[in-house]
Amino acid sequence: MTTVLVFLGAVVALTVAVFVVVGWRDRRRSTSAEDAAAARAATSVQERYAAERHGVQGEVWRSGQTPNG
């Protein structure tokens, strides 16, 4: 019985160690400076387009035109 418990304990410890190592490796790989720069650039472009859309809608409203006309 003791042998079975030791074996199961070793299997659980090995499984936990594998999850920790794989999680650490993937976290390190997924957060690079290049990814952060790309995310900032994409956010900047998205905000610029939103501001342009907002400005165009304001001009249409001020001139009394409908957007489809």
N, CA, C and O atoms as a Tinker XYZ file with bonds, in Angstrom:
   276  protein
     1  N      0.816000   -1.196000    0.000000    73     2
     2  CA     0.000000    0.000000    0.000000    64     1     3
     3  C      0.861000    1.262000    0.000000    63     2     4     5
     4  O      0.533000    2.239000   -0.674000    81     3
     5  N      1.937000    1.242000    0.739000    73     3     6
     6  CA     2.831000    2.398000    0.804000    64     5     7
     7  C      3.442000    2.672000   -0.570000    63     6     8     9
     8  O      3.606000    3.827000   -0.962000    81     7
     9  N      3.769000    1.629000   -1.283000    73     7    10
    10  CA     4.361000    1.783000   -2.608000    64     9    11
    11  C      3.386000    2.467000   -3.553000    63    10    12    13
    12  O      3.788000    3.312000   -4.352000    81    11
    13  N      2.121000    2.115000   -3.473000    73    11    14
    14  CA     1.115000    2.711000   -4.329000    64    13    15
    15  C      0.964000    4.199000   -4.006000    63    14    16    17
    16  O      0.877000    5.021000   -4.919000    81    15
    17  N      0.932000    4.552000   -2.730000    73    15    18
    18  CA     0.805000    5.955000   -2.337000    64    17    19
    19  C      2.025000    6.763000   -2.768000    63    18    20    21
    20  O      1.879000    7.898000   -3.221000    81    19
    21  N      3.207000    6.208000   -2.636000    73    19    22
    22  CA     4.417000    6.906000   -3.080000    64    21    23
    23  C      4.386000    7.101000   -4.589000    63    22    24    25
    24  O      4.741000    8.170000   -5.086000    81    23
    25  N      3.969000    6.086000   -5.307000    73    23    26
    26  CA     3.883000    6.181000   -6.763000    64    25    27
    27  C      2.867000    7.250000   -7.178000    63    26    28    29
    28  O      3.157000    8.068000   -8.051000    81    27
    29  N      1.690000    7.250000   -6.566000    73    27    30
    30  CA     0.677000    8.250000   -6.888000    64    29    31
    31  C      1.151000    9.661000   -6.527000    63    30    32    33
    32  O      0.881000   10.613000   -7.260000    81    31
    33  N      1.842000    9.796000   -5.422000    73    31    34
    34  CA     2.398000   11.096000   -5.033000    64    33    35
    35  C      3.408000   11.594000   -6.052000    63    34    36    37
    36  O      3.433000   12.778000   -6.388000    81    35
    37  N      4.245000   10.678000   -6.543000    73    35    38
    38  CA     5.235000   11.048000   -7.551000    64    37    39
    39  C      4.560000   11.455000   -8.856000    63    38    40    41
    40  O      4.998000   12.401000   -9.511000    81    39
    41  N      3.505000   10.756000   -9.238000    73    39    42
    42  CA     2.782000   11.092000  -10.462000    64    41    43
    43  C      2.126000   12.470000  -10.323000    63    42    44    45
    44  O      2.184000   13.268000  -11.259000    81    43
    45  N      1.512000   12.759000   -9.191000    73    43    46
    46  CA     0.873000   14.049000   -8.966000    64    45    47
    47  C      1.930000   15.159000   -8.982000    63    46    48    49
    48  O      1.717000   16.208000   -9.589000    81    47
    49  N      3.067000   14.930000   -8.317000    73    47    50
    50  CA     4.130000   15.937000   -8.288000    64    49    51
    51  C      4.672000   16.195000   -9.690000    63    50    52    53
    52  O      4.929000   17.345000  -10.047000    81    51
    53  N      4.844000   15.166000  -10.472000    73    51    54
    54  CA     5.341000   15.320000  -11.835000    64    53    55
    55  C      4.323000   16.062000  -12.708000    63    54    56    57
    56  O      4.703000   16.903000  -13.522000    81    55
    57  N      3.048000   15.757000  -12.544000    73    55    58
    58  CA     2.006000   16.434000  -13.313000    64    57    59
    59  C      1.956000   17.926000  -12.977000    63    58    60    61
    60  O      1.849000   18.760000  -13.876000    81    59
    61  N      2.031000   18.259000  -11.704000    73    59    62
    62  CA     2.030000   19.659000  -11.290000    64    61    63
    63  C      3.259000   20.370000  -11.846000    63    62    64    65
    64  O      3.158000   21.499000  -12.325000    81    63
    65  N      4.400000   19.725000  -11.788000    73    63    66
    66  CA     5.627000   20.334000  -12.303000    64    65    67
    67  C      5.523000   20.596000  -13.801000    63    66    68    69
    68  O      5.979000   21.637000  -14.275000    81    67
    69  N      4.941000   19.686000  -14.540000    73    67    70
    70  CA     4.781000   19.874000  -15.988000    64    69    71
    71  C      3.864000   21.065000  -16.266000    63    70    72    73
    72  O      4.167000   21.884000  -17.134000    81    71
    73  N      2.753000   21.170000  -15.544000    73    71    74
    74  CA     1.846000   22.307000  -15.739000    64    73    75
    75  C      2.533000   23.631000  -15.413000    63    74    76    77
    76  O      2.350000   24.617000  -16.127000    81    75
    77  N      3.308000   23.657000  -14.355000    73    75    78
    78  CA     4.004000   24.891000  -13.971000    64    77    79
    79  C      5.025000   25.282000  -15.031000    63    78    80    81
    80  O      5.094000   26.449000  -15.415000    81    79
    81  N      5.810000   24.335000  -15.506000    73    79    82
    82  CA     6.840000   24.637000  -16.502000    64    81    83
    83  C      6.214000   25.088000  -17.820000    63    82    84    85
    84  O      6.680000   26.055000  -18.423000    81    83
    85  N      5.178000   24.410000  -18.267000    73    83    86
    86  CA     4.540000   24.776000  -19.529000    64    85    87
    87  C      3.861000   26.139000  -19.411000    63    86    88    89
    88  O      3.941000   26.950000  -20.333000    81    87
    89  N      3.197000   26.397000  -18.295000    73    87    90
    90  CA     2.565000   27.695000  -18.087000    64    89    91
    91  C      3.580000   28.825000  -18.043000    63    90    92    93
    92  O      3.346000   29.888000  -18.618000    81    91
    93  N      4.690000   28.611000  -17.377000    73    91    94
    94  CA     5.753000   29.619000  -17.291000    64    93    95
    95  C      6.343000   29.887000  -18.668000    63    94    96    97
    96  O      6.585000   31.038000  -19.030000    81    95
    97  N      6.573000   28.833000  -19.429000    73    95    98
    98  CA     7.150000   28.980000  -20.765000    64    97    99
    99  C      6.207000   29.734000  -21.691000    63    98   100   101
   100  O      6.635000   30.625000  -22.425000    81    99
   101  N      4.923000   29.381000  -21.661000    73    99   102
   102  CA     3.962000   30.045000  -22.543000    64   101   103
   103  C      3.749000   31.498000  -22.155000    63   102   104   105
   104  O      3.587000   32.348000  -23.030000    81   103
   105  N      3.746000   31.803000  -20.859000    73   103   106
   106  CA     3.568000   33.178000  -20.417000    64   105   107
   107  C      4.752000   34.028000  -20.852000    63   106   108   109
   108  O      4.580000   35.170000  -21.277000    81   107
   109  N      5.934000   33.480000  -20.747000    73   107   110
   110  CA     7.130000   34.212000  -21.157000    64   109   111
   111  C      7.136000   34.440000  -22.662000    63   110   112   113
   112  O      7.572000   35.490000  -23.134000    81   111
   113  N      6.655000   33.464000  -23.408000    73   111   114
   114  CA     6.656000   33.568000  -24.858000    64   113   115
   115  C      5.579000   34.536000  -25.350000    63   114   116   117
   116  O      5.778000   35.202000  -26.366000    81   115
   117  N      4.449000   34.628000  -24.658000    73   115   118
   118  CA     3.338000   35.416000  -25.162000    64   117   119
   119  C      3.452000   36.906000  -24.857000    63   118   120   121
   120  O      2.692000   37.692000  -25.424000    81   119
   121  N      4.355000   37.322000  -23.997000    73   119   122
   122  CA     4.460000   38.736000  -23.656000    64   121   123
   123  C      5.805000   39.279000  -24.124000    63   122   124   125
   124  O      6.758000   39.378000  -23.351000    81   123
   125  N      5.860000   39.622000  -25.387000    73   123   126
   126  CA     7.088000   40.198000  -25.906000    64   125   127
   127  C      6.879000   41.689000  -26.135000    63   126   128   129
   128  O      5.745000   42.165000  -26.205000    81   127
   129  N      7.963000   42.407000  -26.247000    73   127   130
   130  CA     7.889000   43.848000  -26.492000    64   129   131
   131  C      7.260000   44.134000  -27.852000    63   130   132   133
   132  O      6.559000   45.131000  -28.025000    81   131
   133  N      7.517000   43.257000  -28.808000    73   131   134
   134  CA     6.950000   43.442000  -30.141000    64   133   135
   135  C      5.429000   43.335000  -30.113000    63   134   136   137
   136  O      4.741000   44.101000  -30.787000    81   135
   137  N      4.899000   42.386000  -29.335000    73   135   138
   138  CA     3.452000   42.247000  -29.217000    64   137   139
   139  C      2.839000   43.479000  -28.566000    63   138   140   141
   140  O      1.781000   43.944000  -28.992000    81   139
   141  N      3.490000   44.008000  -27.545000    73   139   142
   142  CA     2.976000   45.194000  -26.863000    64   141   143
   143  C      2.975000   46.393000  -27.809000    63   142   144   145
   144  O      2.032000   47.184000  -27.806000    81   143
   145  N      4.017000   46.532000  -28.611000    73   143   146
   146  CA     4.083000   47.641000  -29.564000    64   145   147
   147  C      2.997000   47.494000  -30.633000    63   146   148   149
   148  O      2.385000   48.484000  -31.033000    81   147
   149  N      2.762000   46.288000  -31.088000    73   147   150
   150  CA     1.721000   46.061000  -32.092000    64   149   151
   151  C      0.339000   46.360000  -31.512000    63   150   152   153
   152  O     -0.515000   46.914000  -32.204000    81   151
   153  N      0.116000   46.002000  -30.262000    73   151   154
   154  CA    -1.175000   46.283000  -29.628000    64   153   155
   155  C     -1.373000   47.788000  -29.473000    63   154   156   157
   156  O     -2.477000   48.288000  -29.693000    81   155
   157  N     -0.325000   48.516000  -29.100000    73   155   158
   158  CA    -0.433000   49.977000  -28.986000    64   157   159
   159  C     -0.711000   50.611000  -30.339000    63   158   160   161
   160  O     -1.522000   51.531000  -30.439000    81   159
   161  N     -0.046000   50.128000  -31.378000    73   159   162
   162  CA    -0.259000   50.680000  -32.718000    64   161   163
   163  C     -1.685000   50.413000  -33.194000    63   162   164   165
   164  O     -2.318000   51.290000  -33.782000    81   163
   165  N     -2.188000   49.218000  -32.947000    73   163   166
   166  CA    -3.553000   48.881000  -33.357000    64   165   167
   167  C     -4.567000   49.732000  -32.606000    63   166   168   169
   168  O     -5.548000   50.185000  -33.195000    81   167
   169  N     -4.349000   49.952000  -31.331000    73   167   170
   170  CA    -5.254000   50.801000  -30.547000    64   169   171
   171  C     -5.223000   52.228000  -31.059000    63   170   172   173
   172  O     -6.258000   52.891000  -31.133000    81   171
   173  N     -4.041000   52.700000  -31.412000    73   171   174
   174  CA    -3.908000   54.062000  -31.938000    64   173   175
   175  C     -4.676000   54.226000  -33.245000    63   174   176   177
   176  O     -5.390000   55.211000  -33.432000    81   175
   177  N     -4.531000   53.270000  -34.138000    73   175   178
   178  CA    -5.238000   53.323000  -35.427000    64   177   179
   179  C     -6.747000   53.270000  -35.203000    63   178   180   181
   180  O     -7.501000   54.014000  -35.830000    81   179
   181  N     -7.178000   52.397000  -34.317000    73   179   182
   182  CA    -8.605000   52.262000  -34.043000    64   181   183
   183  C     -9.176000   53.563000  -33.476000    63   182   184   185
   184  O    -10.264000   53.984000  -33.868000    81   183
   185  N     -8.454000   54.195000  -32.565000    73   183   186
   186  CA    -8.933000   55.453000  -31.988000    64   185   187
   187  C     -8.944000   56.573000  -33.023000    63   186   188   189
   188  O     -9.833000   57.424000  -33.008000    81   187
   189  N     -7.966000   56.577000  -33.917000    73   187   190
   190  CA    -7.941000   57.610000  -34.954000    64   189   191
   191  C     -9.135000   57.468000  -35.896000    63   190   192   193
   192  O     -9.771000   58.464000  -36.242000    81   191
   193  N     -9.441000   56.243000  -36.313000    73   191   194
   194  CA   -10.600000   56.028000  -37.184000    64   193   195
   195  C    -11.890000   56.419000  -36.472000    63   194   196   197
   196  O    -12.787000   57.007000  -37.077000    81   195
   197  N    -11.981000   56.088000  -35.177000    73   195   198
   198  CA   -13.185000   56.445000  -34.423000    64   197   199
   199  C    -13.328000   57.960000  -34.345000    63   198   200   201
   200  O    -14.435000   58.482000  -34.476000    81   199
   201  N    -12.227000   58.668000  -34.136000    73   199   202
   202  CA   -12.285000   60.130000  -34.082000    64   201   203
   203  C    -12.675000   60.715000  -35.434000    63   202   204   205
   204  O    -13.443000   61.675000  -35.494000    81   203
   205  N    -12.155000   60.149000  -36.513000    73   203   206
   206  CA   -12.520000   60.626000  -37.846000    64   205   207
   207  C    -14.002000   60.398000  -38.123000    63   206   208   209
   208  O    -14.677000   61.271000  -38.669000    81   207
   209  N    -14.505000   59.224000  -37.746000    73   207   210
   210  CA   -15.930000   58.930000  -37.925000    64   209   211
   211  C    -16.779000   59.906000  -37.128000    63   210   212   213
   212  O    -17.788000   60.413000  -37.618000    81   211
   213  N    -16.367000   60.162000  -35.914000    73   211   214
   214  CA   -17.106000   61.077000  -35.059000    64   213   215
   215  C    -17.120000   62.481000  -35.671000    63   214   216   217
   216  O    -18.152000   63.152000  -35.665000    81   215
   217  N    -15.990000   62.915000  -36.191000    73   215   218
   218  CA   -15.915000   64.228000  -36.826000    64   217   219
   219  C    -16.795000   64.326000  -38.050000    63   218   220   221
   220  O    -17.466000   65.339000  -38.250000    81   219
   221  N    -16.808000   63.295000  -38.872000    73   219   222
   222  CA   -17.639000   63.292000  -40.086000    64   221   223
   223  C    -19.110000   63.329000  -39.708000    63   222   224   225
   224  O    -19.891000   64.050000  -40.329000    81   223
   225  N    -19.493000   62.568000  -38.706000    73   223   226
   226  CA   -20.893000   62.567000  -38.283000    64   225   227
   227  C    -21.293000   63.942000  -37.760000    63   226   228   229
   228  O    -22.421000   64.382000  -37.983000    81   227
   229  N    -20.387000   64.621000  -37.070000    73   227   230
   230  CA   -20.682000   65.958000  -36.573000    64   229   231
   231  C    -20.846000   66.951000  -37.701000    63   230   232   233
   232  O    -21.716000   67.820000  -37.644000    81   231
   233  N    -20.022000   66.833000  -38.719000    73   231   234
   234  CA   -20.137000   67.741000  -39.867000    64   233   235
   235  C    -21.452000   67.517000  -40.605000    63   234   236   237
   236  O    -22.087000   68.478000  -41.039000    81   235
   237  N    -21.861000   66.280000  -40.750000    73   235   238
   238  CA   -23.119000   65.975000  -41.432000    64   237   239
   239  C    -24.276000   66.570000  -40.633000    63   238   240   241
   240  O    -25.195000   67.147000  -41.214000    81   239
   241  N    -24.242000   66.437000  -39.316000    73   239   242
   242  CA   -25.309000   66.954000  -38.484000    64   241   243
   243  C    -25.360000   68.484000  -38.543000    63   242   244   245
   244  O    -26.437000   69.072000  -38.632000    81   243
   245  N    -24.195000   69.115000  -38.492000    73   243   246
   246  CA   -24.155000   70.590000  -38.497000    64   245   247
   247  C    -24.630000   71.166000  -39.830000    63   246   248   249
   248  O    -25.219000   72.246000  -39.861000    81   247
   249  N    -24.386000   70.471000  -40.904000    73   247   250
   250  CA   -24.790000   71.007000  -42.198000    64   249   251
   251  C    -26.236000   70.654000  -42.555000    63   250   252   253
   252  O    -26.735000   71.080000  -43.597000    81   251
   253  N    -26.909000   69.885000  -41.706000    73   251   254
   254  CA   -28.323000   69.557000  -41.925000    64   253   255
   255  C    -28.542000   68.464000  -42.937000    63   254   256   257
   256  O    -29.664000   68.293000  -43.413000    81   255
   257  N    -27.534000   67.732000  -43.278000    73   255   258
   258  CA   -27.676000   66.650000  -44.255000    64   257   259
   259  C    -27.916000   65.344000  -43.520000    63   258   260   261
   260  O    -27.597000   65.202000  -42.340000    81   259
   261  N    -28.477000   64.408000  -44.238000    73   259   262
   262  CA   -28.608000   63.064000  -43.682000    64   261   263
   263  C    -27.409000   62.258000  -44.162000    63   262   264   265
   264  O    -26.890000   62.515000  -45.249000    81   263
   265  N    -26.959000   61.286000  -43.369000    73   263   266
   266  CA   -25.784000   60.507000  -43.767000    64   265   267
   267  C    -25.954000   59.760000  -45.076000    63   266   268   269
   268  O    -24.971000   59.540000  -45.784000    81   267
   269  N    -27.178000   59.361000  -45.422000    73   267   270
   270  CA   -27.405000   58.588000  -46.627000    64   269   271
   271  C    -27.668000   59.479000  -47.850000    63   270   272   273
   272  O    -27.759000   58.976000  -48.970000    81   271
   273  N    -27.787000   60.778000  -47.645000    73   271   274
   274  CA   -28.196000   61.639000  -48.740000    64   273   275
   275  C    -27.143000   62.428000  -49.354000    63   274   276
   276  O    -27.404000   63.184000  -50.290000    81   275
